Amino acid sequence: MNWLEKRWYSNKPAPCTLAPLEALYRYLSGKKTKRDLKTQWHAPVPLIMVGNITTGGTGKTPLTTYLVELLKRNGFTPGIVSRGYKSKASYYPFDVSKASSPREAGDEPYMLHARCQCPVIIDADRVSAVQYLLEHYDCDVVISDDGLQHYRLGRDIEIAVIDSKRGLGNQRQIPMGPLREPIGRLQHVDFIVTNGGQWSELPSELVSYPMVLNPTVLKDCVNGFEQSIEGFKPRKINAVAGIGNPQRFFDTLNSLFDAEIKCHPKPDHYQFIQSDFDFRSGEVTVMTEKDAVKAAPLNLTGAWYLEVSAELPTNFESAIMMQVERIAKEKGNRNNG
């Protein structure tokens, strides 16, 4: 976390010198939103937009994985589109496959394809990604992993994810604070999901659903060998995390293991090099699944990643499935009419 981001989430006032830039950001983003809404394109199948109104990680990717599994259990065939942040693909739209590399696809889309076993298409132009997905795959629901502010892509259901520990920071917009959009935007989304439990500062008129990320198993980064959390008992752990909020991961490890944990935080989407893992021989390294994807080409002997699964209340499941089924029926009738 850089100094400015730390300021956003502290009790210190934002630097007043950034106020003109905040006003400029509001003006330019508002102008872009109006332009995009005029040319908004809607998919012929239900489209679920998973996003946030702050910068950085809030738990969108675990929620996307959860939604794919939920939709499959209810008889749907979902597909995923993503921007593919830091993707180095030679063309777009890019269809993520087993033959793809994390460098080509980007860490999150690559991980989503491996975990969800469903089509994942990346393109900064989300409309192009969805059109490609529907042309090449028989998907009846689309999930956009991030893209709440990508208004050219129409959406039927919007889910805003908030980190319950960090909240919305000082509640100012970029660069005075972490907000991509004003707080009032939350009044217009369909669902608010708070990662890590309920967020106490949410306005009372808004309903939210708590999401908990449950650790399920540890996997060896070299051979994929699985180790139960209960059976994993090292004395020392080098905790490595290059995600939006690494402290959440470090707190999880401290709650799981009776071990001396040395934290090695890195910036979100950080590209690891071998020296990042040059710890003492015999020492154990534990990282997130997303970090393991990025670090896969390196020598990771003695390294593990912690796999987690999102858990949400049953009333969220029933509410969102009710909406998906209603929209699917409406769009099906419209397309057949």
C-alpha positions in Angstrom: 0.0 0.0 0.0 1.6 3.3 -1.0 1.5 6.5 1.1 -1.5 8.0 -0.6 -3.6 4.8 -0.2 -2.6 4.7 3.5 -3.8 8.2 3.9 -7.1 7.4 2.3 -7.8 4.7 4.9 -6.5 6.6 7.9 -8.1 9.3 10.1 -5.8 11.9 8.6 -7.5 14.5 6.2 -6.8 14.1 2.5 -4.1 16.5 1.0 -6.0 19.7 0.0 -3.6 20.1 -2.9 -5.4 17.2 -4.6 -8.8 18.8 -4.5 -8.6 20.3 -8.0 -7.6 16.9 -9.4 -10.6 15.3 -7.6 -12.9 17.8 -9.3 -11.3 17.1 -12.6 -11.7 13.4 -12.1 -15.4 13.8 -11.2 -15.9 15.9 -14.4 -14.1 13.6 -16.8 -15.6 10.4 -15.3 -19.1 11.9 -15.4 -18.7 13.0 -19.0 -17.5 9.5 -20.0 -20.4 7.9 -18.2 -22.9 10.0 -20.1 -21.2 9.2 -23.4 -21.1 5.5 -22.7 -24.8 5.3 -21.6 -25.8 6.7 -25.0 -24.2 3.8 -26.8 -24.9 1.1 -24.2 -25.2 -2.4 -25.5 -27.2 -5.1 -23.8 -26.5 -8.8 -24.1 -29.4 -11.2 -25.1 -28.8 -13.2 -21.9 -28.7 -12.1 -18.3 -25.5 -10.2 -17.4 -24.3 -10.0 -13.8 -21.8 -7.1 -13.2 -19.5 -7.7 -10.2 -17.6 -4.6 -9.2 -16.7 -2.0 -6.6 -16.8 1.8 -6.2 -13.3 1.9 -4.7 -9.9 1.2 -6.1 -8.0 -1.9 -5.2 -9.1 -5.4 -4.2 -12.4 -6.0 -2.3 -13.1 -9.7 -3.1 -14.6 -9.5 -6.5 -12.9 -12.6 -7.9 -13.9 -15.0 -5.1 -17.5 -13.8 -5.5 -17.3 -14.4 -9.2 -16.2 -18.0 -8.5 -19.0 -18.4 -6.0 -21.6 -17.1 -8.6 -20.3 -19.5 -11.3 -20.7 -22.5 -8.9 -24.2 -21.3 -7.8 -25.4 -20.8 -11.4 -24.1 -24.2 -12.4 -26.0 -25.9 -9.5 -29.2 -24.2 -10.7 -28.8 -25.5 -14.3 -27.2 -22.5 -16.0 -24.2 -22.4 -18.2 -22.2 -19.3 -17.2 -19.3 -17.6 -18.9 -16.9 -14.9 -17.6 -15.6 -11.7 -19.2 -12.8 -9.6 -17.7 -10.6 -6.7 -18.6 -7.5 -8.9 -18.0 -5.5 -6.3 -16.1 -1.8 -6.4 -17.1 -2.6 -9.0 -19.7 0.1 -9.3 -22.4 -2.0 -11.1 -25.0 -1.1 -10.4 -28.6 -4.7 -9.9 -29.6 -8.2 -9.3 -28.2 -10.7 -10.6 -27.4 -8.5 -13.3 -25.9 -10.0 -16.7 -25.0 -8.3 -18.1 -21.9 -7.4 -21.8 -22.1 -5.2 -24.4 -20.4 -2.5 -23.5 -23.0 -2.6 -19.8 -22.0 0.0 -18.4 -19.6 -0.7 -16.1 -16.7 1.3 -13.4 -18.5 -1.0 -13.6 -21.5 -4.3 -13.8 -19.7 -3.5 -11.8 -16.5 -3.4 -13.4 -13.1 -7.1 -13.2 -12.2 -8.6 -14.5 -15.5 -6.1 -17.3 -15.6 -7.1 -18.3 -12.0 -10.8 -18.0 -12.8 -10.5 -20.3 -15.8 -8.6 -22.9 -13.7 -11.0 -22.8 -10.8 -14.4 -22.3 -12.6 -13.9 -24.6 -15.6 -15.9 -22.3 -17.8 -15.1 -19.9 -20.7 -13.2 -16.8 -19.7 -12.8 -14.0 -22.3 -10.6 -10.9 -21.7 -10.8 -7.6 -23.5 -10.6 -4.0 -22.2 -13.7 -3.5 -24.4 -16.2 -5.6 -22.3 -18.8 -5.4 -25.1 -16.4 -7.0 -27.5 -15.6 -9.7 -24.9 -19.3 -10.5 -24.3 -20.1 -10.7 -28.0 -17.2 -13.0 -28.6 -18.2 -15.2 -25.7 -21.8 -15.6 -26.9 -20.7 -16.2 -30.5 -18.3 -19.0 -29.6 -19.9 -20.6 -26.5 -23.4 -21.7 -25.6 -23.6 -19.6 -22.4 -26.9 -18.5 -21.0 -25.5 -16.1 -18.3 -22.5 -13.8 -18.4 -20.6 -12.6 -15.4 -18.4 -9.5 -15.7 -15.5 -9.7 -13.2 -15.1 -6.0 -12.5 -16.4 -3.3 -14.8 -19.0 -1.5 -12.7 -17.9 1.8 -14.3 -17.7 0.3 -17.8 -21.1 1.7 -18.7 -21.0 0.9 -22.4 -21.8 -2.7 -21.4 -25.4 -2.9 -20.2 -26.0 -5.0 -17.1 -29.1 -6.7 -15.7 -27.8 -7.2 -12.2 -25.2 -5.1 -10.4 -23.3 -6.3 -7.3 -21.0 -3.9 -5.5 -18.4 -5.5 -3.2 -17.1 -3.6 -0.2 -14.2 -4.7 2.1 -15.8 -4.6 5.5 -12.5 -3.8 7.3 -11.4 -0.9 5.1 -14.8 0.3 4.0 -14.8 3.3 1.8 -11.9 5.1 3.4 -12.2 8.8 3.7 -15.2 8.7 1.3 -13.6 11.1 -1.2 -13.1 10.4 -4.9 -9.8 9.8 -6.7 -7.1 11.1 -6.0 -8.4 12.6 -2.7 -9.7 9.2 -1.7 -10.3 5.7 -3.0 -13.8 6.2 -4.5 -14.3 5.7 -8.3 -17.8 6.9 -7.9 -19.8 8.8 -5.2 -21.2 6.8 -2.3 -24.7 7.5 -3.6 -23.9 5.0 -6.4 -24.6 2.2 -3.8 -28.3 3.2 -3.8 -28.6 2.1 -7.4 -27.0 -1.3 -7.4 -29.0 -4.5 -6.9 -26.9 -6.1 -4.3 -24.2 -5.0 -1.8 -21.8 -7.7 -0.6 -19.5 -6.9 2.3 -16.4 -9.1 2.3 -15.4 -10.1 5.8 -18.7 -9.7 7.5 -21.1 -6.8 8.0 -19.8 -3.3 7.5 -21.0 -1.1 10.3 -20.8 2.2 8.5 -23.2 1.2 5.7 -26.1 3.7 5.5 -29.1 2.2 7.4 -31.4 2.4 4.3 -29.2 0.0 2.3 -29.3 -3.8 2.6 -26.1 -5.8 2.4 -25.1 -9.4 2.5 -21.9 -10.5 4.4 -19.4 -12.7 2.5 -16.9 -14.8 4.3 -13.8 -16.4 2.6 -13.4 -19.8 4.1 -9.9 -21.4 3.8 -10.4 -24.9 2.4 -7.1 -26.5 1.7 -3.4 -25.8 1.1 -1.8 -26.8 -2.2 1.8 -27.4 -3.0 2.9 -24.9 -5.7 5.1 -27.4 -7.5 3.1 -30.6 -7.6 -0.4 -29.6 -6.5 -0.3 -31.9 -3.5 -3.1 -31.1 -1.0 -2.6 -30.6 2.7 -5.4 -30.1 5.2 -5.2 -26.9 7.2 -5.4 -29.0 10.4 -2.4 -31.1 9.4 -0.2 -28.1 8.3 2.0 -27.3 11.3 5.2 -25.4 10.4 7.0 -23.4 13.1 7.7 -20.4 10.8 5.8 -19.1 7.7 6.9 -16.6 5.1 3.6 -15.1 4.1 3.7 -13.6 0.6 0.8 -11.5 -0.8 0.7 -9.2 -3.9 -3.1 -8.5 -3.7 -5.2 -5.4 -3.1 -5.4 -5.8 0.7 -2.6 -8.2 1.8 -3.2 -7.5 5.5 -6.5 -9.5 5.2 -4.5 -12.5 4.0 -1.9 -12.1 6.8 -4.7 -11.9 9.4 -6.2 -15.1 8.0 -2.9 -17.0 8.4 -2.4 -15.7 11.9 -5.9 -17.0 12.8 -5.2 -20.4 11.3 -1.7 -21.4 12.3 0.2 -21.4 15.6 3.4 -20.3 13.9 5.8 -17.3 13.6 4.5 -15.5 10.5 6.8 -13.1 8.7 4.8 -10.9 6.3 6.0 -9.9 2.8 3.4 -7.6 1.3 3.7 -6.6 -2.4 1.6 -4.2 -4.6 -1.6 -5.6 -6.2 -0.9 -7.5 -9.5 2.9 -7.5 -8.6 5.0 -9.6 -10.9 7.2 -11.8 -8.8 10.9 -12.5 -9.4 13.0 -15.4 -8.0 14.6 -13.3 -5.3 11.2 -12.7 -3.7 11.3 -16.3 -2.6 15.0 -16.6 -1.6 14.2 -17.5 2.0 16.3 -19.7 4.2 16.5 -23.4 3.2 13.7 -25.4 4.7 11.5 -22.4 5.5 7.9 -22.6 4.4 6.2 -20.1 2.2 2.4 -19.6 2.0 0.7 -17.3 -0.6 -2.6 -16.6 -2.1 -3.9 -18.6 -5.0 -3.7 -15.5 -7.3 0.0 -15.0 -6.3 0.7 -18.6 -6.9 -0.6 -18.2 -10.5 1.8 -15.2 -11.1 4.8 -17.0 -9.5 4.2 -20.3 -11.2 7.2 -20.0 -13.6 9.7 -19.6 -10.7 11.3 -22.2 -8.5 8.7 -22.5 -5.7 10.0 -25.5 -3.8 8.7 -25.3 -0.3 5.9 -22.9 -1.3 2.1 -23.5 -0.8 -1.0 -21.5 -1.6 -4.1 -21.2 0.5 -7.3 -22.0 -1.4 -10.4 -20.2 -0.2 -14.1 -20.4 -1.1 -16.7 -17.6 -0.6 -19.7 -18.3 1.6 -22.8 -16.1 1.5 -26.2 -16.3 3.3 -29.0 -18.4 1.8 -31.2 -15.3 1.3 -28.6 -13.9 -1.0 -28.6 -17.1 -3.1 -32.4 -17.2 -3.4 -32.6 -13.5 -4.1 -30.1 -13.4 -6.9 -31.3 -16.7 -8.5 -34.8 -15.3 -8.5 -33.6 -12.3 -10.5 -31.5 -14.4 -12.9 -34.4 -16.7 -13.7 -36.8 -13.9 -14.2 -34.5 -12.0 -16.5 -33.6 -15.2 -18.4 -37.3 -15.8 -19.0 -37.9 -12.2 -20.1 -35.0 -12.1 -22.5 -35.9 -15.5 -23.8 -39.4 -14.4 -24.6 -38.1 -11.2 -26.1 -35.6 -13.0 -28.3 -38.2 -15.5 -29.5 -40.8 -12.9 -30.1 
